[in-house]
Structures are given as C-alpha cells and as structure tokens.
Amino acid sequence: MLPQSLQAATERMAQPDSIAREILGDEFVDHFCGTREHEIKLWNEAVTNWEGEFAGSRCHAQDD
C-alpha cells in the first residue's frame, strides 16, 4: 500500500531497511528526507487563507 501523505512517505523512505537506501544510498536518502521533513514542518506551521478568514470571522463575531 502506498503512503497517503508526504509525512508517511518520508517516514517509510527514511527507515534503515528501505529500498531507497539500498538503491540511492544513505547520504542521499538522509538529505532528501531532511528536506521533506523541513517542508512538512513549514506546511504544518502555515496558516491558510481559509483558517485566517475563519479565525477572523470568529473574532468579529465575539466583538458583537
């Protein structure tokens, strides 16, 4: 079964016994997974337009 998220795919690729390590080598996999982990971190910290609008509308509703 294929991973359903970038985080799950990164975790699988980073495993010590992954096929990626066998084919691409530890140095490449460690670097690549590190960049994906950084991308995931940035994504999780981002506030989307919808979240900003939703939070803003809740704040304005409380002002009434």
Secondary structure as UniProt FT lines:
FT   HELIX           6..14
FT   TURN            16..17
FT   HELIX           19..24
FT   HELIX           26..45
FT   HELIX           49..63
//
